[in-house]
Amino acid sequence: MEAPQGVQALLGVMECGNNSFVNMLEPLRQIVYNSPPVNRALGKLDGTLGISPFVQSLVKRLSHPDALVRRLLLDIMTSLYEHHRSPKLLVERHRLKPVLSSIIERDPGVLVQNVAGRLYRKQGLQPCAFGGSAGPQLGRGLSVLAWRGRTSGERLPVYRPRPPAPALLCALAPRNQPWRTCS
């Protein structure tokens, strides 16, 4: 089955060189966000491949070195997920859970982590902690510190606030307090 010419052109945007690709991401994000028919056409699973070629190229580009590019790609992915006829199948076929989990844990961009975390939670999942008492940082002063077991076998994370940095405590403490040890 061959995709319409417009969809092929938008797929070509994802497969062109880095400079052209980066410059076209914001307009592409707006097209995908504002046009549900185009959105569904780009996310449609190919019957012969079992995947969407456009989503596959999005996933390949998530390793781009620029955080803004990764965030825009995740925004496009979120729009595709929200308008897809079978979003769970989209996630399953493209193996997005491990990709998103890796971004949440290892990506240096906080905004990129937040967008990936939102998309992960839209799937009905919670970001997971892998060992130790200091799990991945989730932004807004939260960190996954522990897992709470449930009798039904379901495991839910326990969120606890991160302690503020010592420099912040010193900046907030009144200068005339005897317990203040900051200079």
Secondary structure, DSSP 8 states (H G I E B T S, - for coil): ----HHHHHHHHHHHS-HHHHHHHHHHHHHHHHH-HHHHHHHH---TTTSS-HHHHHHHHHTT-S-HHHHHHHHHHHHHHHHH-SSHHHHHHHTTHHHHHHHHHHH-S-HHHHHHHHHHHHHTT------SSSS--B-STTEEEEEEEE-TTS-EEEEEEE----HHHHHHHS-TT-TT----
